[in-house]
Amino acid sequence: MFITDESYSIDPSIGLNEREATLYRWVARNERLERDRAARELGLDREEIDAALASLTGMGLLKADSEDPARLRPVDPDLVGAVVTGRLESVIRTQQAELHHIRERFSDLRGHYMDSLSHASADVEVVPRLEEVRAALNRASTECTEEMLTSQPGGQRDPAVLQEALGRDTDMLARGVRMRTLYHHTARFNGPSQAYVATVSALGAEYRTVHQLFGRLIVFDRKIAFVPDQGDSWGAVVVREPSLVQYLCEVFEQTWSVAEPFSDAAVDGLELVAKDIDRTIVRLLAAGFKDETIARRTGMSLRTARKHIADIMETLGAESRFQAGALAARSGLIGPEHFGAGES
């Protein structure tokens, strides 16, 4: 049975409050407790003195002299502390043993789980919760020996997530694993992403960016792939079926072949990069894609994408998406083949 909170919680009476510590110091100096004098000198009332004394004697920090009960003898606090902490350490050891036992029981099931993966139905596995996805990714990265391919859509990367990934990626690179990652071009404007890429690139990782990405993807050793679960659950679908994994790798390689090396937007020239992004948005507008799709494909937030769209339409003097596409094609911003080929 796993130890409950009640069985290992620390007794609030363990340890000293300031009033008790003050009285202990006073007795150590005077060797005799005169309650009225102690109360007067310490600024306490008799009830507080009595409560502190009861606590100190109860813990064994003060001991009455056998011949003169009014005379109190301080006891070495290290000895008392050793007794108290010894009990706590015993509880902790018991807890650790129980934790080890629980891990072993779960580990015993691992073999049965791996056997189940030999069945065709286990070639695609849904991992519904974010915590389990992280655990599965950590395990796969630990077992990876040759290559990791990653597609990370979106222009904004959470610094906390990047910090968590740094140790994992550093370990993989130290083992000789080749790491390649695709970002949206908009990631060039993100300071945390710039710093992370600079750090990990120096260790051998490779990064490229594109205007449009096919979606989030992580592949380890071309044997196991992680793709997002549908909806907003932050779950994942784990793919082990060789043909599906190979197909996902080919999608990655096609995008990688036309992607550009990651660079700081300021290095390339902010205006040049911004114009390049605007041309992509114009092509998507001309193809009839909705705002949500444009935002997702360019790695922007919906609000940022809509601002770009409004600025582009104002610059072109367009009153509708159809007109924006026509004006863009007429001005040479996009080719005529991009006009009118997308969603409604």
Backbone hydrogen bonds, N-H to C=O, Kabsch-Sander energy under -0.5 kcal/mol:
donor,donor_aa,acceptor,acceptor_aa,energy
7,S,4,T,-0.7
8,Y,4,T,-0.9
8,Y,5,D,-0.7
9,S,5,D,-1.2
14,I,11,D,-2.2
21,A,17,N,-2.3
22,T,18,E,-2.2
23,L,19,R,-2.1
24,Y,20,E,-2.3
25,R,21,A,-2.1
26,W,22,T,-2.0
27,V,23,L,-2.6
28,A,24,Y,-2.4
29,R,25,R,-1.5
30,N,26,W,-2.1
31,E,27,V,-3.6
33,L,70,A,-1.4
34,E,32,R,-0.8
35,R,33,L,-0.7
38,A,34,E,-3.1
39,A,35,R,-2.7
40,R,36,D,-2.2
41,E,37,R,-2.9
42,L,38,A,-2.3
43,G,39,A,-1.0
44,L,39,A,-2.0
49,I,45,D,-2.1
50,D,46,R,-2.9
51,A,47,E,-2.3
52,A,48,E,-2.3
53,L,49,I,-2.6
54,A,50,D,-2.3
55,S,51,A,-2.0
56,L,52,A,-2.5
57,T,53,L,-2.7
58,G,54,A,-2.1
59,M,55,S,-2.0
60,G,56,L,-0.7
61,L,56,L,-2.4
62,L,56,L,-1.0
63,K,73,R,-2.0
65,D,68,D,-0.7
65,D,71,R,-2.8
71,R,68,D,-2.5
72,L,31,E,-0.9
72,L,70,A,-0.5
73,R,63,K,-3.5
75,V,61,L,-2.8
79,L,76,D,-0.7
80,V,76,D,-1.7
81,G,77,P,-3.0
82,A,78,D,-2.0
83,V,79,L,-1.6
84,V,80,V,-2.2
85,T,81,G,-3.2
86,G,82,A,-1.8
87,R,83,V,-1.5
88,L,84,V,-1.7
89,E,85,T,-3.1
90,S,86,G,-1.9
91,V,87,R,-1.9
92,I,88,L,-2.5
93,R,89,E,-2.6
94,T,90,S,-2.1
95,Q,91,V,-2.4
96,Q,92,I,-2.8
97,A,93,R,-2.2
98,E,94,T,-2.0
99,L,95,Q,-2.5
100,H,96,Q,-2.4
101,H,97,A,-2.0
102,I,98,E,-2.5
103,R,99,L,-2.5
104,E,100,H,-2.1
105,R,101,H,-2.0
106,F,102,I,-2.2
107,S,103,R,-2.8
108,D,104,E,-2.0
109,L,105,R,-0.6
109,L,106,F,-1.0
110,R,106,F,-0.5
110,R,107,S,-1.2
111,G,107,S,-0.6
113,Y,109,L,-2.1
114,M,110,R,-2.7
115,D,111,G,-2.0
116,S,112,H,-1.6
117,L,113,Y,-1.0
117,L,114,M,-0.5
118,S,115,D,-1.4
119,H,116,S,-1.4
122,A,119,H,-1.5
123,D,120,A,-1.8
124,V,121,S,-0.6
125,E,238,V,-2.8
127,V,125,E,-0.6
127,V,236,A,-3.4
133,V,129,R,-2.1
134,R,130,L,-2.6
135,A,131,E,-1.9
136,A,132,E,-2.4
137,L,133,V,-2.6
138,N,134,R,-2.6
139,R,135,A,-2.1
140,A,136,A,-2.5
141,S,137,L,-2.6
142,T,138,N,-1.9
143,E,139,R,-1.9
144,C,140,A,-1.0
148,M,178,R,-2.8
149,L,219,V,-2.2
150,T,180,R,-2.2
151,S,217,L,-3.0
152,Q,182,L,-2.9
155,G,299,G,-2.5
157,R,155,G,-0.5
162,L,158,D,-2.4
163,Q,159,P,-2.4
164,E,160,A,-2.0
165,A,161,V,-2.0
166,L,162,L,-1.4
167,G,163,Q,-0.8
168,R,164,E,-0.8
169,D,165,A,-2.9
170,T,166,L,-2.5
171,D,167,G,-2.1
172,M,168,R,-1.9
173,L,169,D,-2.5
174,A,170,T,-2.1
175,R,171,D,-1.1
176,G,173,L,-1.6
177,V,172,M,-2.3
178,R,146,E,-2.9
180,R,148,M,-2.3
181,T,206,E,-2.2
182,L,150,T,-2.6
183,Y,208,R,-2.5
184,H,152,Q,-0.6
184,H,154,G,-0.5
185,H,210,V,-1.9
187,A,184,H,-1.6
188,R,185,H,-2.1
189,F,186,T,-1.6
190,N,187,A,-1.4
191,G,189,F,-0.6
194,Q,190,N,-2.4
195,A,191,G,-2.5
196,Y,192,P,-2.4
197,V,193,S,-2.7
198,A,194,Q,-2.2
199,T,195,A,-2.1
200,V,196,Y,-2.7
201,S,197,V,-2.6
202,A,198,A,-1.2
203,L,200,V,-1.0
204,G,201,S,-1.6
205,A,200,V,-1.9
206,E,179,M,-2.5
208,R,181,T,-2.2
209,T,260,E,-3.1
210,V,183,Y,-2.0
213,L,297,R,-0.7
217,L,151,S,-1.8
218,I,226,F,-1.7
219,V,149,L,-2.8
220,F,224,I,-2.7
221,D,147,E,-3.5
221,D,219,V,-0.5
223,K,220,F,-2.5
224,I,220,F,-1.5
225,A,239,V,-2.6
226,F,218,I,-3.0
227,V,237,V,-2.2
229,D,235,G,-1.6
236,A,127,V,-2.7
237,V,227,V,-3.3
238,V,125,E,-3.8
238,V,236,A,-0.5
239,V,225,A,-3.2
239,V,237,V,-0.6
240,R,123,D,-3.6
240,R,238,V,-0.5
241,E,123,D,-1.0
245,V,241,E,-2.5
246,Q,242,P,-2.5
247,Y,243,S,-2.1
248,L,244,L,-2.3
249,C,245,V,-2.1
250,E,246,Q,-2.1
251,V,247,Y,-2.1
252,F,248,L,-2.1
253,E,249,C,-2.7
254,Q,250,E,-2.4
255,T,251,V,-1.8
256,W,252,F,-2.9
257,S,253,E,-2.0
258,V,254,Q,-0.7
258,V,255,T,-0.9
259,A,255,T,-0.8
259,A,256,W,-0.6
260,E,209,T,-2.6
262,F,207,Y,-2.2
265,A,188,R,-1.2
267,V,264,D,-0.7
268,D,264,D,-1.7
269,G,265,A,-1.4
273,V,269,G,-2.4
274,A,270,L,-2.7
275,K,271,E,-2.2
276,D,272,L,-1.9
277,I,273,V,-2.2
278,D,274,A,-2.4
279,R,275,K,-2.2
280,T,276,D,-1.5
281,I,277,I,-2.2
282,V,278,D,-2.6
283,R,279,R,-2.2
284,L,280,T,-2.1
285,L,281,I,-2.8
286,A,282,V,-3.0
287,A,283,R,-1.5
288,G,285,L,-1.6
289,F,284,L,-2.3
294,I,290,K,-2.5
295,A,291,D,-2.7
296,R,292,E,-2.2
297,R,293,T,-2.7
298,T,294,I,-1.8
299,G,295,A,-0.9
299,G,296,R,-0.5
300,M,295,A,-2.2
305,A,301,S,-2.7
306,R,302,L,-2.3
307,K,303,R,-1.8
308,H,304,T,-2.3
309,I,305,A,-2.6
310,A,306,R,-2.5
311,D,307,K,-2.5
312,I,308,H,-2.7
313,M,309,I,-2.6
314,E,310,A,-2.1
315,T,311,D,-2.5
316,L,312,I,-2.5
317,G,313,M,-1.1
318,A,313,M,-2.4
324,A,320,S,-2.4
325,G,321,R,-2.5
326,A,322,F,-2.2
327,L,323,Q,-2.9
328,A,324,A,-2.5
329,A,325,G,-2.3
330,R,326,A,-2.3
331,S,327,L,-2.2
332,G,328,A,-0.6
332,G,329,A,-0.6
333,L,328,A,-1.9
334,I,328,A,-1.1
338,H,335,G,-1.8
339,F,336,P,-1.3
340,G,286,A,-4.0
341,A,338,H,-0.6
342,G,287,A,-2.0
